[in-house]
Amino acid sequence: MGSASGNALRTLSDGLRQATGHALNLEDAMRATALASSAGFDSSSIERLGKVARQASIALGRDTADSLNRLTKGAIKLEPELLDELGIMVRLDEATQNYARQLGKSADDLTTFQKRQAFMNAVLEEGERKFAAMGNVPTNPFDKLSATFQDLTKNLLNLLNNAILPVVGFFANSQAALLGAMILFGKGIVTSMIPALQDLSGKFALARAAAAEAAIGMAA
């Protein structure tokens, strides 16, 4: 998709993360970037979405990723109801008419992309106006910590997968090797159980002897 659109999605994702004050992990940033890019929006619109999402999350005490997801999907799908919980009230017909007027056209002559762009512009303008006071408020450090931790976890899992996948592939392609591994594993379990069973048997024998002595003592 990046090659087809002429955009480096990883670079755009990093820009989006910076716009959110690094309150977004890489996976969420790349997902939102890919979705917005596939709808035809440029890097400027994507970064503005990130800033509005960050400011809205601070103002409303919401998760940044959820705010960004609502903004992105609401603008792309032309669904104002997705934006209601963020307090962004935009009318599609009004946004379309205003944008058409700027282009010197009628609203009926706009293409689907132009209508989407009209709605996106209106959403961004409304969000920037409504949450402008949050522009200088620092990002919640716990959100940044959560995003960093999620990225670290993903990286560790990827390293683990890279180490395990060749082994899994080897056993998946060889029934003999898999059977041999199962036999060795079972043998190891049995071997470790035998000393424990012998020790348990000895304790039972001591318990029986003690019980027998106690019974003799009581009879006497």
PyMOL CGO cylinders between C-alpha atoms (Angstrom):
from pymol import cmd
from pymol.cgo import CYLINDER

trace = [
    CYLINDER, 0.00, 0.00, 0.00, 2.88, 2.33, 0.82, 0.3, 1, 1, 1, 1, 1, 1,
    CYLINDER, 2.88, 2.33, 0.82, 4.47, 1.69, -2.57, 0.3, 1, 1, 1, 1, 1, 1,
    CYLINDER, 4.47, 1.69, -2.57, 1.19, 2.19, -4.41, 0.3, 1, 1, 1, 1, 1, 1,
    CYLINDER, 1.19, 2.19, -4.41, 0.39, 5.47, -2.68, 0.3, 1, 1, 1, 1, 1, 1,
    CYLINDER, 0.39, 5.47, -2.68, 3.94, 6.80, -2.73, 0.3, 1, 1, 1, 1, 1, 1,
    CYLINDER, 3.94, 6.80, -2.73, 3.90, 7.15, 1.06, 0.3, 1, 1, 1, 1, 1, 1,
    CYLINDER, 3.90, 7.15, 1.06, 6.12, 5.47, 3.62, 0.3, 1, 1, 1, 1, 1, 1,
    CYLINDER, 6.12, 5.47, 3.62, 3.57, 4.13, 6.10, 0.3, 1, 1, 1, 1, 1, 1,
    CYLINDER, 3.57, 4.13, 6.10, 6.19, 3.62, 8.80, 0.3, 1, 1, 1, 1, 1, 1,
    CYLINDER, 6.19, 3.62, 8.80, 7.26, 7.26, 8.50, 0.3, 1, 1, 1, 1, 1, 1,
    CYLINDER, 7.26, 7.26, 8.50, 3.64, 8.42, 8.57, 0.3, 1, 1, 1, 1, 1, 1,
    CYLINDER, 3.64, 8.42, 8.57, 3.00, 6.20, 11.59, 0.3, 1, 1, 1, 1, 1, 1,
    CYLINDER, 3.00, 6.20, 11.59, 5.94, 7.71, 13.44, 0.3, 1, 1, 1, 1, 1, 1,
    CYLINDER, 5.94, 7.71, 13.44, 4.59, 11.18, 12.63, 0.3, 1, 1, 1, 1, 1, 1,
    CYLINDER, 4.59, 11.18, 12.63, 1.19, 10.17, 13.97, 0.3, 1, 1, 1, 1, 1, 1,
    CYLINDER, 1.19, 10.17, 13.97, 2.74, 8.87, 17.18, 0.3, 1, 1, 1, 1, 1, 1,
    CYLINDER, 2.74, 8.87, 17.18, 4.57, 12.15, 17.66, 0.3, 1, 1, 1, 1, 1, 1,
    CYLINDER, 4.57, 12.15, 17.66, 1.31, 14.02, 17.10, 0.3, 1, 1, 1, 1, 1, 1,
    CYLINDER, 1.31, 14.02, 17.10, -0.30, 12.03, 19.93, 0.3, 1, 1, 1, 1, 1, 1,
    CYLINDER, -0.30, 12.03, 19.93, 2.62, 12.71, 22.25, 0.3, 1, 1, 1, 1, 1, 1,
    CYLINDER, 2.62, 12.71, 22.25, 3.72, 9.06, 21.94, 0.3, 1, 1, 1, 1, 1, 1,
    CYLINDER, 3.72, 9.06, 21.94, 0.55, 7.94, 23.72, 0.3, 1, 1, 1, 1, 1, 1,
    CYLINDER, 0.55, 7.94, 23.72, -0.05, 5.52, 20.85, 0.3, 1, 1, 1, 1, 1, 1,
    CYLINDER, -0.05, 5.52, 20.85, 1.75, 2.22, 20.30, 0.3, 1, 1, 1, 1, 1, 1,
    CYLINDER, 1.75, 2.22, 20.30, 3.20, 1.39, 16.91, 0.3, 1, 1, 1, 1, 1, 1,
    CYLINDER, 3.20, 1.39, 16.91, 0.54, -1.19, 16.01, 0.3, 1, 1, 1, 1, 1, 1,
    CYLINDER, 0.54, -1.19, 16.01, -2.37, 1.21, 16.60, 0.3, 1, 1, 1, 1, 1, 1,
    CYLINDER, -2.37, 1.21, 16.60, -0.52, 4.00, 14.79, 0.3, 1, 1, 1, 1, 1, 1,
    CYLINDER, -0.52, 4.00, 14.79, 0.15, 1.86, 11.73, 0.3, 1, 1, 1, 1, 1, 1,
    CYLINDER, 0.15, 1.86, 11.73, -3.43, 0.59, 11.65, 0.3, 1, 1, 1, 1, 1, 1,
    CYLINDER, -3.43, 0.59, 11.65, -4.85, 4.13, 11.77, 0.3, 1, 1, 1, 1, 1, 1,
    CYLINDER, -4.85, 4.13, 11.77, -2.30, 5.35, 9.22, 0.3, 1, 1, 1, 1, 1, 1,
    CYLINDER, -2.30, 5.35, 9.22, -3.08, 2.52, 6.79, 0.3, 1, 1, 1, 1, 1, 1,
    CYLINDER, -3.08, 2.52, 6.79, -6.81, 3.15, 7.12, 0.3, 1, 1, 1, 1, 1, 1,
    CYLINDER, -6.81, 3.15, 7.12, -6.51, 6.90, 6.57, 0.3, 1, 1, 1, 1, 1, 1,
    CYLINDER, -6.51, 6.90, 6.57, -4.03, 6.47, 3.69, 0.3, 1, 1, 1, 1, 1, 1,
    CYLINDER, -4.03, 6.47, 3.69, -6.26, 3.95, 1.96, 0.3, 1, 1, 1, 1, 1, 1,
    CYLINDER, -6.26, 3.95, 1.96, -9.06, 6.52, 2.08, 0.3, 1, 1, 1, 1, 1, 1,
    CYLINDER, -9.06, 6.52, 2.08, -6.82, 9.03, 0.31, 0.3, 1, 1, 1, 1, 1, 1,
    CYLINDER, -6.82, 9.03, 0.31, -5.96, 11.38, 3.19, 0.3, 1, 1, 1, 1, 1, 1,
    CYLINDER, -5.96, 11.38, 3.19, -2.51, 12.98, 3.23, 0.3, 1, 1, 1, 1, 1, 1,
    CYLINDER, -2.51, 12.98, 3.23, 0.08, 13.14, 6.00, 0.3, 1, 1, 1, 1, 1, 1,
    CYLINDER, 0.08, 13.14, 6.00, -1.12, 16.56, 7.16, 0.3, 1, 1, 1, 1, 1, 1,
    CYLINDER, -1.12, 16.56, 7.16, -4.65, 15.29, 7.80, 0.3, 1, 1, 1, 1, 1, 1,
    CYLINDER, -4.65, 15.29, 7.80, -3.33, 12.19, 9.56, 0.3, 1, 1, 1, 1, 1, 1,
    CYLINDER, -3.33, 12.19, 9.56, -1.16, 14.22, 11.94, 0.3, 1, 1, 1, 1, 1, 1,
    CYLINDER, -1.16, 14.22, 11.94, -4.02, 16.63, 12.63, 0.3, 1, 1, 1, 1, 1, 1,
    CYLINDER, -4.02, 16.63, 12.63, -6.18, 13.62, 13.51, 0.3, 1, 1, 1, 1, 1, 1,
    CYLINDER, -6.18, 13.62, 13.51, -3.51, 12.53, 15.99, 0.3, 1, 1, 1, 1, 1, 1,
    CYLINDER, -3.51, 12.53, 15.99, -3.40, 15.96, 17.65, 0.3, 1, 1, 1, 1, 1, 1,
    CYLINDER, -3.40, 15.96, 17.65, -7.17, 16.17, 17.97, 0.3, 1, 1, 1, 1, 1, 1,
    CYLINDER, -7.17, 16.17, 17.97, -7.29, 12.62, 19.36, 0.3, 1, 1, 1, 1, 1, 1,
    CYLINDER, -7.29, 12.62, 19.36, -4.65, 13.49, 21.97, 0.3, 1, 1, 1, 1, 1, 1,
    CYLINDER, -4.65, 13.49, 21.97, -6.39, 16.69, 23.03, 0.3, 1, 1, 1, 1, 1, 1,
    CYLINDER, -6.39, 16.69, 23.03, -9.80, 15.01, 23.15, 0.3, 1, 1, 1, 1, 1, 1,
    CYLINDER, -9.80, 15.01, 23.15, -8.45, 12.15, 25.26, 0.3, 1, 1, 1, 1, 1, 1,
    CYLINDER, -8.45, 12.15, 25.26, -6.94, 14.61, 27.75, 0.3, 1, 1, 1, 1, 1, 1,
    CYLINDER, -6.94, 14.61, 27.75, -10.09, 16.74, 27.93, 0.3, 1, 1, 1, 1, 1, 1,
    CYLINDER, -10.09, 16.74, 27.93, -12.48, 13.81, 28.26, 0.3, 1, 1, 1, 1, 1, 1,
    CYLINDER, -12.48, 13.81, 28.26, -10.27, 11.34, 30.13, 0.3, 1, 1, 1, 1, 1, 1,
    CYLINDER, -10.27, 11.34, 30.13, -10.49, 8.82, 27.30, 0.3, 1, 1, 1, 1, 1, 1,
    CYLINDER, -10.49, 8.82, 27.30, -8.02, 6.40, 25.79, 0.3, 1, 1, 1, 1, 1, 1,
    CYLINDER, -8.02, 6.40, 25.79, -6.04, 8.04, 22.96, 0.3, 1, 1, 1, 1, 1, 1,
    CYLINDER, -6.04, 8.04, 22.96, -6.22, 4.97, 20.70, 0.3, 1, 1, 1, 1, 1, 1,
    CYLINDER, -6.22, 4.97, 20.70, -10.01, 4.80, 21.08, 0.3, 1, 1, 1, 1, 1, 1,
    CYLINDER, -10.01, 4.80, 21.08, -10.37, 8.53, 20.36, 0.3, 1, 1, 1, 1, 1, 1,
    CYLINDER, -10.37, 8.53, 20.36, -8.21, 8.22, 17.25, 0.3, 1, 1, 1, 1, 1, 1,
    CYLINDER, -8.21, 8.22, 17.25, -10.14, 5.17, 16.09, 0.3, 1, 1, 1, 1, 1, 1,
    CYLINDER, -10.14, 5.17, 16.09, -13.45, 7.02, 16.40, 0.3, 1, 1, 1, 1, 1, 1,
    CYLINDER, -13.45, 7.02, 16.40, -12.12, 10.08, 14.60, 0.3, 1, 1, 1, 1, 1, 1,
    CYLINDER, -12.12, 10.08, 14.60, -10.61, 8.06, 11.75, 0.3, 1, 1, 1, 1, 1, 1,
    CYLINDER, -10.61, 8.06, 11.75, -13.54, 5.73, 11.16, 0.3, 1, 1, 1, 1, 1, 1,
    CYLINDER, -13.54, 5.73, 11.16, -16.10, 8.49, 11.64, 0.3, 1, 1, 1, 1, 1, 1,
    CYLINDER, -16.10, 8.49, 11.64, -14.44, 10.68, 9.03, 0.3, 1, 1, 1, 1, 1, 1,
    CYLINDER, -14.44, 10.68, 9.03, -13.82, 7.89, 6.53, 0.3, 1, 1, 1, 1, 1, 1,
    CYLINDER, -13.82, 7.89, 6.53, -17.23, 6.22, 6.83, 0.3, 1, 1, 1, 1, 1, 1,
    CYLINDER, -17.23, 6.22, 6.83, -19.09, 9.56, 7.04, 0.3, 1, 1, 1, 1, 1, 1,
    CYLINDER, -19.09, 9.56, 7.04, -20.69, 8.47, 10.31, 0.3, 1, 1, 1, 1, 1, 1,
    CYLINDER, -20.69, 8.47, 10.31, -21.19, 11.45, 12.67, 0.3, 1, 1, 1, 1, 1, 1,
    CYLINDER, -21.19, 11.45, 12.67, -22.54, 9.18, 15.43, 0.3, 1, 1, 1, 1, 1, 1,
    CYLINDER, -22.54, 9.18, 15.43, -19.04, 7.76, 15.97, 0.3, 1, 1, 1, 1, 1, 1,
    CYLINDER, -19.04, 7.76, 15.97, -17.89, 11.25, 16.94, 0.3, 1, 1, 1, 1, 1, 1,
    CYLINDER, -17.89, 11.25, 16.94, -20.73, 12.02, 19.35, 0.3, 1, 1, 1, 1, 1, 1,
    CYLINDER, -20.73, 12.02, 19.35, -18.90, 10.61, 22.40, 0.3, 1, 1, 1, 1, 1, 1,
    CYLINDER, -18.90, 10.61, 22.40, -16.00, 12.96, 21.67, 0.3, 1, 1, 1, 1, 1, 1,
    CYLINDER, -16.00, 12.96, 21.67, -18.31, 15.94, 21.66, 0.3, 1, 1, 1, 1, 1, 1,
    CYLINDER, -18.31, 15.94, 21.66, -17.64, 16.65, 17.99, 0.3, 1, 1, 1, 1, 1, 1,
    CYLINDER, -17.64, 16.65, 17.99, -20.91, 17.49, 16.31, 0.3, 1, 1, 1, 1, 1, 1,
    CYLINDER, -20.91, 17.49, 16.31, -20.61, 17.84, 12.53, 0.3, 1, 1, 1, 1, 1, 1,
    CYLINDER, -20.61, 17.84, 12.53, -23.44, 17.69, 10.01, 0.3, 1, 1, 1, 1, 1, 1,
    CYLINDER, -23.44, 17.69, 10.01, -22.55, 15.91, 6.80, 0.3, 1, 1, 1, 1, 1, 1,
    CYLINDER, -22.55, 15.91, 6.80, -24.82, 17.97, 4.56, 0.3, 1, 1, 1, 1, 1, 1,
    CYLINDER, -24.82, 17.97, 4.56, -23.54, 21.26, 5.95, 0.3, 1, 1, 1, 1, 1, 1,
    CYLINDER, -23.54, 21.26, 5.95, -19.89, 20.18, 5.64, 0.3, 1, 1, 1, 1, 1, 1,
    CYLINDER, -19.89, 20.18, 5.64, -20.48, 19.04, 2.07, 0.3, 1, 1, 1, 1, 1, 1,
    CYLINDER, -20.48, 19.04, 2.07, -22.18, 22.29, 1.06, 0.3, 1, 1, 1, 1, 1, 1,
    CYLINDER, -22.18, 22.29, 1.06, -19.40, 24.43, 2.58, 0.3, 1, 1, 1, 1, 1, 1,
    CYLINDER, -19.40, 24.43, 2.58, -16.69, 22.44, 0.81, 0.3, 1, 1, 1, 1, 1, 1,
    CYLINDER, -16.69, 22.44, 0.81, -18.56, 22.52, -2.50, 0.3, 1, 1, 1, 1, 1, 1,
    CYLINDER, -18.56, 22.52, -2.50, -18.88, 26.28, -2.19, 0.3, 1, 1, 1, 1, 1, 1,
    CYLINDER, -18.88, 26.28, -2.19, -15.11, 26.55, -1.77, 0.3, 1, 1, 1, 1, 1, 1,
    CYLINDER, -15.11, 26.55, -1.77, -14.61, 24.52, -4.96, 0.3, 1, 1, 1, 1, 1, 1,
    CYLINDER, -14.61, 24.52, -4.96, -17.20, 26.48, -6.87, 0.3, 1, 1, 1, 1, 1, 1,
    CYLINDER, -17.20, 26.48, -6.87, -19.44, 23.45, -7.30, 0.3, 1, 1, 1, 1, 1, 1,
    CYLINDER, -19.44, 23.45, -7.30, -22.77, 22.21, -6.05, 0.3, 1, 1, 1, 1, 1, 1,
    CYLINDER, -22.77, 22.21, -6.05, -22.89, 19.56, -3.33, 0.3, 1, 1, 1, 1, 1, 1,
    CYLINDER, -22.89, 19.56, -3.33, -24.44, 17.07, -5.76, 0.3, 1, 1, 1, 1, 1, 1,
    CYLINDER, -24.44, 17.07, -5.76, -21.42, 17.35, -8.07, 0.3, 1, 1, 1, 1, 1, 1,
    CYLINDER, -21.42, 17.35, -8.07, -18.89, 16.28, -5.44, 0.3, 1, 1, 1, 1, 1, 1,
    CYLINDER, -18.89, 16.28, -5.44, -17.27, 12.87, -5.76, 0.3, 1, 1, 1, 1, 1, 1,
    CYLINDER, -17.27, 12.87, -5.76, -17.29, 10.37, -2.91, 0.3, 1, 1, 1, 1, 1, 1,
    CYLINDER, -17.29, 10.37, -2.91, -13.72, 11.29, -2.00, 0.3, 1, 1, 1, 1, 1, 1,
    CYLINDER, -13.72, 11.29, -2.00, -14.53, 15.00, -2.03, 0.3, 1, 1, 1, 1, 1, 1,
    CYLINDER, -14.53, 15.00, -2.03, -17.48, 14.42, 0.30, 0.3, 1, 1, 1, 1, 1, 1,
    CYLINDER, -17.48, 14.42, 0.30, -15.19, 12.42, 2.58, 0.3, 1, 1, 1, 1, 1, 1,
    CYLINDER, -15.19, 12.42, 2.58, -12.59, 15.20, 2.47, 0.3, 1, 1, 1, 1, 1, 1,
    CYLINDER, -12.59, 15.20, 2.47, -15.28, 17.77, 3.23, 0.3, 1, 1, 1, 1, 1, 1,
    CYLINDER, -15.28, 17.77, 3.23, -16.37, 15.82, 6.29, 0.3, 1, 1, 1, 1, 1, 1,
    CYLINDER, -16.37, 15.82, 6.29, -12.77, 15.26, 7.41, 0.3, 1, 1, 1, 1, 1, 1,
    CYLINDER, -12.77, 15.26, 7.41, -12.03, 18.99, 7.16, 0.3, 1, 1, 1, 1, 1, 1,
    CYLINDER, -12.03, 18.99, 7.16, -15.11, 19.82, 9.21, 0.3, 1, 1, 1, 1, 1, 1,
    CYLINDER, -15.11, 19.82, 9.21, -14.25, 17.21, 11.85, 0.3, 1, 1, 1, 1, 1, 1,
    CYLINDER, -14.25, 17.21, 11.85, -10.68, 18.48, 12.19, 0.3, 1, 1, 1, 1, 1, 1,
    CYLINDER, -10.68, 18.48, 12.19, -11.76, 22.12, 12.38, 0.3, 1, 1, 1, 1, 1, 1,
    CYLINDER, -11.76, 22.12, 12.38, -14.40, 21.36, 15.00, 0.3, 1, 1, 1, 1, 1, 1,
    CYLINDER, -14.40, 21.36, 15.00, -12.00, 19.21, 17.04, 0.3, 1, 1, 1, 1, 1, 1,
    CYLINDER, -12.00, 19.21, 17.04, -9.20, 21.77, 16.91, 0.3, 1, 1, 1, 1, 1, 1,
    CYLINDER, -9.20, 21.77, 16.91, -11.58, 24.55, 17.93, 0.3, 1, 1, 1, 1, 1, 1,
    CYLINDER, -11.58, 24.55, 17.93, -13.20, 22.62, 20.76, 0.3, 1, 1, 1, 1, 1, 1,
    CYLINDER, -13.20, 22.62, 20.76, -10.04, 21.18, 22.30, 0.3, 1, 1, 1, 1, 1, 1,
    CYLINDER, -10.04, 21.18, 22.30, -7.60, 24.01, 21.55, 0.3, 1, 1, 1, 1, 1, 1,
    CYLINDER, -7.60, 24.01, 21.55, -7.12, 24.65, 25.29, 0.3, 1, 1, 1, 1, 1, 1,
    CYLINDER, -7.12, 24.65, 25.29, -5.60, 21.18, 25.66, 0.3, 1, 1, 1, 1, 1, 1,
    CYLINDER, -5.60, 21.18, 25.66, -2.82, 21.92, 23.19, 0.3, 1, 1, 1, 1, 1, 1,
    CYLINDER, -2.82, 21.92, 23.19, -0.23, 22.79, 25.85, 0.3, 1, 1, 1, 1, 1, 1,
    CYLINDER, -0.23, 22.79, 25.85, -1.26, 20.11, 28.34, 0.3, 1, 1, 1, 1, 1, 1,
    CYLINDER, -1.26, 20.11, 28.34, 1.35, 17.33, 28.47, 0.3, 1, 1, 1, 1, 1, 1,
    CYLINDER, 1.35, 17.33, 28.47, 0.39, 13.81, 27.50, 0.3, 1, 1, 1, 1, 1, 1,
    CYLINDER, 0.39, 13.81, 27.50, -0.55, 11.51, 30.35, 0.3, 1, 1, 1, 1, 1, 1,
    CYLINDER, -0.55, 11.51, 30.35, 2.72, 9.73, 31.30, 0.3, 1, 1, 1, 1, 1, 1,
    CYLINDER, 2.72, 9.73, 31.30, 0.82, 6.54, 32.06, 0.3, 1, 1, 1, 1, 1, 1,
    CYLINDER, 0.82, 6.54, 32.06, -0.52, 6.48, 28.49, 0.3, 1, 1, 1, 1, 1, 1,
    CYLINDER, -0.52, 6.48, 28.49, 3.03, 6.88, 27.19, 0.3, 1, 1, 1, 1, 1, 1,
    CYLINDER, 3.03, 6.88, 27.19, 4.25, 4.13, 29.51, 0.3, 1, 1, 1, 1, 1, 1,
    CYLINDER, 4.25, 4.13, 29.51, 1.43, 1.83, 28.37, 0.3, 1, 1, 1, 1, 1, 1,
    CYLINDER, 1.43, 1.83, 28.37, 2.25, 2.43, 24.69, 0.3, 1, 1, 1, 1, 1, 1,
    CYLINDER, 2.25, 2.43, 24.69, 5.97, 1.83, 25.28, 0.3, 1, 1, 1, 1, 1, 1,
    CYLINDER, 5.97, 1.83, 25.28, 5.27, -1.36, 27.22, 0.3, 1, 1, 1, 1, 1, 1,
    CYLINDER, 5.27, -1.36, 27.22, 3.02, -2.68, 24.46, 0.3, 1, 1, 1, 1, 1, 1,
    CYLINDER, 3.02, -2.68, 24.46, 5.70, -1.98, 21.86, 0.3, 1, 1, 1, 1, 1, 1,
    CYLINDER, 5.70, -1.98, 21.86, 8.31, -3.72, 24.01, 0.3, 1, 1, 1, 1, 1, 1,
    CYLINDER, 8.31, -3.72, 24.01, 6.05, -6.74, 24.47, 0.3, 1, 1, 1, 1, 1, 1,
    CYLINDER, 6.05, -6.74, 24.47, 5.47, -6.96, 20.71, 0.3, 1, 1, 1, 1, 1, 1,
    CYLINDER, 5.47, -6.96, 20.71, 9.21, -6.80, 20.04, 0.3, 1, 1, 1, 1, 1, 1,
    CYLINDER, 9.21, -6.80, 20.04, 9.96, -9.52, 22.58, 0.3, 1, 1, 1, 1, 1, 1,
    CYLINDER, 9.96, -9.52, 22.58, 7.22, -11.75, 21.15, 0.3, 1, 1, 1, 1, 1, 1,
    CYLINDER, 7.22, -11.75, 21.15, 8.59, -11.22, 17.64, 0.3, 1, 1, 1, 1, 1, 1,
    CYLINDER, 8.59, -11.22, 17.64, 12.08, -12.24, 18.79, 0.3, 1, 1, 1, 1, 1, 1,
    CYLINDER, 12.08, -12.24, 18.79, 10.62, -15.29, 20.50, 0.3, 1, 1, 1, 1, 1, 1,
    CYLINDER, 10.62, -15.29, 20.50, 8.63, -16.21, 17.40, 0.3, 1, 1, 1, 1, 1, 1,
    CYLINDER, 8.63, -16.21, 17.40, 11.71, -15.90, 15.22, 0.3, 1, 1, 1, 1, 1, 1,
    CYLINDER, 11.71, -15.90, 15.22, 13.52, -18.34, 17.49, 0.3, 1, 1, 1, 1, 1, 1,
    CYLINDER, 13.52, -18.34, 17.49, 10.67, -20.84, 17.82, 0.3, 1, 1, 1, 1, 1, 1,
    CYLINDER, 10.67, -20.84, 17.82, 9.22, -20.86, 14.30, 0.3, 1, 1, 1, 1, 1, 1,
    CYLINDER, 9.22, -20.86, 14.30, 12.12, -22.83, 12.72, 0.3, 1, 1, 1, 1, 1, 1,
    CYLINDER, 12.12, -22.83, 12.72, 11.74, -25.52, 15.41, 0.3, 1, 1, 1, 1, 1, 1,
    CYLINDER, 11.74, -25.52, 15.41, 7.97, -25.63, 14.96, 0.3, 1, 1, 1, 1, 1, 1,
    CYLINDER, 7.97, -25.63, 14.96, 8.41, -25.85, 11.20, 0.3, 1, 1, 1, 1, 1, 1,
    CYLINDER, 8.41, -25.85, 11.20, 10.89, -28.70, 11.56, 0.3, 1, 1, 1, 1, 1, 1,
    CYLINDER, 10.89, -28.70, 11.56, 8.52, -30.82, 13.67, 0.3, 1, 1, 1, 1, 1, 1,
    CYLINDER, 8.52, -30.82, 13.67, 5.55, -29.89, 11.48, 0.3, 1, 1, 1, 1, 1, 1,
    CYLINDER, 5.55, -29.89, 11.48, 7.35, -31.31, 8.45, 0.3, 1, 1, 1, 1, 1, 1,
    CYLINDER, 7.35, -31.31, 8.45, 8.61, -34.49, 10.11, 0.3, 1, 1, 1, 1, 1, 1,
    CYLINDER, 8.61, -34.49, 10.11, 6.30, -36.96, 11.82, 0.3, 1, 1, 1, 1, 1, 1,
    CYLINDER, 6.30, -36.96, 11.82, 9.27, -39.11, 12.86, 0.3, 1, 1, 1, 1, 1, 1,
    CYLINDER, 9.27, -39.11, 12.86, 10.97, -36.19, 14.61, 0.3, 1, 1, 1, 1, 1, 1,
    CYLINDER, 10.97, -36.19, 14.61, 7.72, -35.24, 16.35, 0.3, 1, 1, 1, 1, 1, 1,
    CYLINDER, 7.72, -35.24, 16.35, 7.19, -38.83, 17.54, 0.3, 1, 1, 1, 1, 1, 1,
    CYLINDER, 7.19, -38.83, 17.54, 10.76, -39.02, 18.82, 0.3, 1, 1, 1, 1, 1, 1,
    CYLINDER, 10.76, -39.02, 18.82, 10.35, -35.76, 20.72, 0.3, 1, 1, 1, 1, 1, 1,
    CYLINDER, 10.35, -35.76, 20.72, 7.12, -37.02, 22.28, 0.3, 1, 1, 1, 1, 1, 1,
    CYLINDER, 7.12, -37.02, 22.28, 8.80, -40.26, 23.37, 0.3, 1, 1, 1, 1, 1, 1,
    CYLINDER, 8.80, -40.26, 23.37, 11.72, -38.39, 24.92, 0.3, 1, 1, 1, 1, 1, 1,
    CYLINDER, 11.72, -38.39, 24.92, 9.36, -36.00, 26.65, 0.3, 1, 1, 1, 1, 1, 1,
    CYLINDER, 9.36, -36.00, 26.65, 7.27, -38.87, 28.04, 0.3, 1, 1, 1, 1, 1, 1,
    CYLINDER, 7.27, -38.87, 28.04, 10.37, -40.72, 29.14, 0.3, 1, 1, 1, 1, 1, 1,
    CYLINDER, 10.37, -40.72, 29.14, 11.60, -37.67, 30.96, 0.3, 1, 1, 1, 1, 1, 1,
    CYLINDER, 11.60, -37.67, 30.96, 8.32, -37.35, 32.84, 0.3, 1, 1, 1, 1, 1, 1,
    CYLINDER, 8.32, -37.35, 32.84, 8.32, -41.02, 33.83, 0.3, 1, 1, 1, 1, 1, 1,
    CYLINDER, 8.32, -41.02, 33.83, 11.96, -40.83, 34.92, 0.3, 1, 1, 1, 1, 1, 1,
    CYLINDER, 11.96, -40.83, 34.92, 11.28, -37.84, 37.13, 0.3, 1, 1, 1, 1, 1, 1,
    CYLINDER, 11.28, -37.84, 37.13, 8.19, -39.51, 38.61, 0.3, 1, 1, 1, 1, 1, 1,
    CYLINDER, 8.19, -39.51, 38.61, 9.86, -42.79, 39.63, 0.3, 1, 1, 1, 1, 1, 1,
    CYLINDER, 9.86, -42.79, 39.63, 11.96, -41.36, 42.52, 0.3, 1, 1, 1, 1, 1, 1,
    CYLINDER, 11.96, -41.36, 42.52, 8.93, -39.51, 43.82, 0.3, 1, 1, 1, 1, 1, 1,
    CYLINDER, 8.93, -39.51, 43.82, 6.80, -42.66, 43.68, 0.3, 1, 1, 1, 1, 1, 1,
    CYLINDER, 6.80, -42.66, 43.68, 9.52, -44.67, 45.47, 0.3, 1, 1, 1, 1, 1, 1,
    CYLINDER, 9.52, -44.67, 45.47, 9.76, -42.05, 48.18, 0.3, 1, 1, 1, 1, 1, 1,
    CYLINDER, 9.76, -42.05, 48.18, 5.98, -42.02, 48.54, 0.3, 1, 1, 1, 1, 1, 1,
    CYLINDER, 5.98, -42.02, 48.54, 5.95, -45.82, 48.81, 0.3, 1, 1, 1, 1, 1, 1,
    CYLINDER, 5.95, -45.82, 48.81, 8.55, -45.68, 51.58, 0.3, 1, 1, 1, 1, 1, 1,
    CYLINDER, 8.55, -45.68, 51.58, 6.51, -43.15, 53.51, 0.3, 1, 1, 1, 1, 1, 1,
    CYLINDER, 6.51, -43.15, 53.51, 3.42, -45.36, 53.21, 0.3, 1, 1, 1, 1, 1, 1,
    CYLINDER, 3.42, -45.36, 53.21, 5.42, -48.32, 54.58, 0.3, 1, 1, 1, 1, 1, 1,
    CYLINDER, 5.42, -48.32, 54.58, 6.58, -46.26, 57.58, 0.3, 1, 1, 1, 1, 1, 1,
    CYLINDER, 6.58, -46.26, 57.58, 3.03, -45.10, 58.17, 0.3, 1, 1, 1, 1, 1, 1,
    CYLINDER, 3.03, -45.10, 58.17, 1.75, -48.70, 58.14, 0.3, 1, 1, 1, 1, 1, 1,
    CYLINDER, 1.75, -48.70, 58.14, 4.44, -49.78, 60.59, 0.3, 1, 1, 1, 1, 1, 1,
    CYLINDER, 4.44, -49.78, 60.59, 3.64, -46.91, 62.93, 0.3, 1, 1, 1, 1, 1, 1,
    CYLINDER, 3.64, -46.91, 62.93, -0.05, -47.72, 62.76, 0.3, 1, 1, 1, 1, 1, 1,
    CYLINDER, -0.05, -47.72, 62.76, 0.64, -51.38, 63.53, 0.3, 1, 1, 1, 1, 1, 1,
    CYLINDER, 0.64, -51.38, 63.53, 2.78, -50.46, 66.55, 0.3, 1, 1, 1, 1, 1, 1,
    CYLINDER, 2.78, -50.46, 66.55, 0.08, -48.13, 67.80, 0.3, 1, 1, 1, 1, 1, 1,
    CYLINDER, 0.08, -48.13, 67.80, -2.55, -50.85, 67.44, 0.3, 1, 1, 1, 1, 1, 1,
    CYLINDER, -2.55, -50.85, 67.44, -0.37, -53.34, 69.41, 0.3, 1, 1, 1, 1, 1, 1,
    CYLINDER, -0.37, -53.34, 69.41, 0.17, -50.75, 72.13, 0.3, 1, 1, 1, 1, 1, 1,
    CYLINDER, 0.17, -50.75, 72.13, -3.55, -50.09, 72.44, 0.3, 1, 1, 1, 1, 1, 1,
    CYLINDER, -3.55, -50.09, 72.44, -4.30, -53.84, 72.62, 0.3, 1, 1, 1, 1, 1, 1,
    CYLINDER, -4.30, -53.84, 72.62, -1.76, -54.32, 75.40, 0.3, 1, 1, 1, 1, 1, 1,
]
cmd.load_cgo(trace, "trace")
